[in-house]
Amino acid sequence: MPEPFSKALFLVENWLSAHYDVPEGETTVDRLFYPRSVVVIGVSESRDNLARIIYENLIEFQFQGEIFLVGRKEGTLHGRKVFTSLEPLNEGIDVAVILTPAPTVLGFLEACGKKKIPWVIIESGGFREYSDEALQLETEILRIAKTRGFRIVGPNCIGVFNSEHGFVVPFASLKRSMAAHGGVSILTQSGGVSFSFYRFLSTTNVGIAKMVSMGNKLDLDEIDYLRYLIQDPRTEVIGLYLESLERGKELMEVARSTPKPIIVHKANTGEGSREIAKLHTAALANDDQVVDAALKQAGIIRTRNFRSFANIVKVLSLPPMKGNNLVVISRSGGMAIVAADSAGSYGFRLFPLAQTFQDQIHSFFRAKVIRPTNPVDLGDLFDFDLYTRILEYVLKIEGVDGILFQHGASGEEREPSRRLVQAMKDLCHKYGKPVAFCYFTDDEELGVIKKAVNFPVFMEPDDALSALAVSRDHYRKKNTPREDPIAFSVHRDRVRRLLQKAIQEGRDPVLPEALAVLKAYGIRVAPSSIVQRQDDLKSALQKIRKPIALKVISPAVSHKSDVGGVALNLRSFTEARKTFKVLEGLDPESSSGFWLKR
Amino acid sequence: MPEPFSKALFLVENWLSAHYDVPEGETTVDRLFYPRSVVVIGVSESRDNLARIIYENLIEFQFQGEIFLVGRKEGTLHGRKVFTSLEPLNEGIDVAVILTPAPTVLGFLEACGKKKIPWVIIESGGFREYSDEALQLETEILRIAKTRGFRIVGPNCIGVFNSEHGFVVPFASLKRSMAAHGGVSILTQSGGVSFSFYRFLSTTNVGIAKMVSMGNKLDLDEIDYLRYLIQDPRTEVIGLYLESLERGKELMEVARSTPKPIIVHKANTGEGSREIAKLHTAALANDDQVVDAALKQAGIIRTRNFRSFANIVKVLSLPPMKGNNLVVISRSGGMAIVAADSAGSYGFRLFPLAQTFQDQIHSFFRAKVIRPTNPVDLGDLFDFDLYTRILEYVLKIEGVDGILFQHGASGEEREPSRRLVQAMKDLCHKYGKPVAFCYFTDDEELGVIKKAVNFPVFMEPDDALSALAVSRDHYRKKNTPREDPIAFSVHRDRVRRLLQKAIQEGRDPVLPEALAVLKAYGIRVAPSSIVQRQDDLKSALQKIRKPIALKVISPAVSHKSDVGGVALNLRSFTEARKTFKVLEGLDPESSSGFWLKR
């Protein structure tokens, strides 16, 4: 029976706060990503049936387990029987994937429970994201899951993607040929966003390990999945797309606990908060700055678009950039200048190359019309084996932390280019230094080289260098001894009362309240007093040791020091009185002085 | 005969400042881009001969004129005779392209002169960019050109690219199939950079009209080419890559004189200035800010990397974004949030859609699980013709300035996607509003759709929206009445003396000098006086009307108001004296007061 809305909300909240860990242990989560059998619920022969696509993806990706189909009508799909209920199926199925209208989900859940299926992926939409009423459904789902003892992915998601095992259950057609297998795992809320990551990564030749679209995160959320991915040997880099950051503190803790890089794309305004954003932009911007600072503190890399995400993932597949010393090697002198500009803007230093090196390079040139400095302009050198030797020579130099290699090739140079890139990859790992490879060529050649050599290709120096800068900063952060956070004992009630009082009085909190809030957070502040009339100055002064500071408090004066509203070092009552008079002049309407011990 | 270096430099400078216009008139410049005949000098049968590639490009791009070849050895290349000198050739050749070692260029120039060839493209390197000595060669080149009456492109360049006429003379192999023909013309200094533009534009399906690599700009420079492109009917947008900005004022004037958008990628530090940049970063940064402000004032769009250049070019092929009101239509709800975030960061407003519209959209949905607001989440709508209707509905709304349409398609949806994009293009121009089309799909489909419909495709919302913001700002700028610049009559000598005095005294200029410099520039400043001892206060005060302001001057105090070093509104001598004492306290070591009339 549906319960009243407020109670439903309470139950959901309660549950969420009660189950921070996945209690069954990690081996069970493993079953979600590597199931031995799966039942897809909601399948029909109709052309626009979405559950059918889930089934077809399992076939396309050669799922290495057993598949069962359940739908409203009996039938056969690609040679496999469609059952009309779970009744005839044996126990022991690892995962159920449900894509049926929201109101029908509860019935199927009960059926899954009876069959002791430990994992249910609910891809159906129409829950809390749609209406407050539908939240009741979620409460029911949780109740059944708790009673029956299974765990839930979603609802309102596209589920799990693990191409290694062929367990690919989004309800949009995917092509196996498109998805390179690699070390990047992705967690998103929205299915559409996870597709965008998938496509951006696959078009830039970055391989994917696992992907989860978490949907409404009714049961499992990013912290649960993160804990799994951190110990997953296939996952080297973790990308996270979040629309909200409810468990920020735990995210920080998880991030600190692992050497695996975590990259977060945090959307800073939801549908609702964006409305507010129009009215209170400044406040929201500050809020986002807090998110920024917190992520940085935990060594989490933040990105703001898909391309930079892909570029960072690419650079993280190379050895880390351990310092600022960069050498740019370029087939084009002009592009070397573009790269040098970009290098400067990311704080890199163009490492000065010794004269001996320069002389040696120079001896290679044909027309001797180029001067080899850093950037190294390869000028009229067309011997790609020589490029490899130059590359190795530079990598060997002790002070050099990394290289940007800018290549361009056309026609007959394409085949030698493959060899060059293969050598680059080997040298890169041999010397433990990153070589960011920028390739200026056409789509066709880009496509070929990406598939030929599993080595990241960047499109322009700005892409490569912004990513190398992230590699450098991440390396620094991870190798800086961690500072323990300061623990404050906060009197929250006092703060709440202070702010509520200001709100009741219909005004913004002012300086004295700011000081009181600081005090409540255990931060020591200097003694101070508000003085509204000159006559009160003397008695106030007796309570505070000299020299004192005098500041104006006035709604007309927000930037005090800009208008001379702050006086320091006042050493006597006479001095203070004089200055008080001056400050009064700043706002004759509603003058009030405030002072603070030096 | 070689002349002394200083004289050579003088001559070059003198020449450059004397010939700002191309005197022969525009029809002659037309011959450079549309020659009826061309002679390529430096050709040989050897495999790594570069001039040969120039000839092969002319064949590949089906040059619509006559071709002659000149090389050291007689021979035949692709069925065409190679002459050993220009002697046997008739007069009337429009363009000569020279790619021979620098010291041999002079001889060929004399020969070109004798044959009355009006345009010579010198692609050879080894001139001023290589050594100071080689500058002499340039002086000689200019002398010959002036005497013989021909004009020069380069040297040290890859020349001209005009695929419309098949006149493509870079010395690197290009493929005709790769180069879409379109409305963007590009001017660069470096050949490598022009290739990068070429490749970035062609891989993003942006068509190129004309391209010039200007090289050392010995004779013609960006202003000359710009003047031609501005009147060239094939050129709609002009992109400019500059390593230096010598004729900034003229660039501003040319930009102001045309409605064609001009996009500048200005590399802010050259090889030399970058060395200095390490020592004086701040100064250079300021310098770049001046460049920034000047470009903005002239309505020139500045970019800092190739991708944003390509994105801006794409957006400029759409109708302009005339205001801030944006509607986001998205197949993915999650991507709609990403887009909404991005829209906010570029200052767009998500235009509120009327309830009637929302109701109508809602009636289309199947599962009714999505609420249509702005962003419009297309949810479970799979009918692409309906997308077109929604698009037209939104474009019709009076307040809407532009649309971001986020599409994703797989498998069977690809064919209908082409129809959708074609409809989008038509509607976009019918209603004179931009539709930025973001397509999340794989490389293969991207390649196909780009070739199928000549409509710009963006890779992610951030790309599309940053470009739409440029469109909006450019539209605003071009439609804001131009403010005439204020003319100052400046006493430069006075400024020079002031600053030299400070340098001689081994110190930085201080506030009083700043005021004196302002005065020398004709800017009125309030009367003021420096007071070092309290005793001098009275006499100084008599010269200035009250109320006065008092400011500390001290090397120890750089941010005066932060430390209370500024007092305003002092109305009497007593007040001033008191405050003077207070300010003295800020720096007891070397106190000095300075005052300024209110």
Interface residues (C-beta under 8 A of the other chain):
Chain A: D48 P101 A102 G125 G126 E129 Y130 A172 S173 L174 K175 M178 T188 Q189 S190 G191 G192 V193 S194 F195 S196 R199 F200 S202 T203 Y241 E243 A267 N268 T269 G270 E271 R274 A277 K278 R304 N305 F306 R307 S330 R331 S332 G333 G334 M335 A336 I337 V338 A340 D341 S342 G344 R349 L350 A367 V369 I370 R371 T373 F382 G408 S410 G411 F440 T441 D442 D443 L446 G447 M459 E460 P461 D462 D463 A549 S561 D562 V563 G564 V566 A567 L568 N569 L570 E575 K578 T579 V582 G585 L586
Chain B: D48 P101 A102 G125 G126 E129 Y130 A172 S173 L174 K175 M178 T188 Q189 S190 G191 G192 V193 S194 F195 S196 R199 F200 S202 T203 Y241 E243 A267 N268 T269 G270 E271 R274 A277 K278 R304 N305 F306 R307 S330 R331 S332 G333 G334 M335 A336 I337 V338 A340 D341 S342 G344 R349 L350 A367 K368 V369 I370 R371 T373 G379 F382 G408 S410 G411 F440 T441 D442 D443 L446 G447 M459 E460 P461 D462 D463 S561 D562 V563 G564 V566 A567 L568 N569 L570 E575 K578 T579 V582 G585 L586
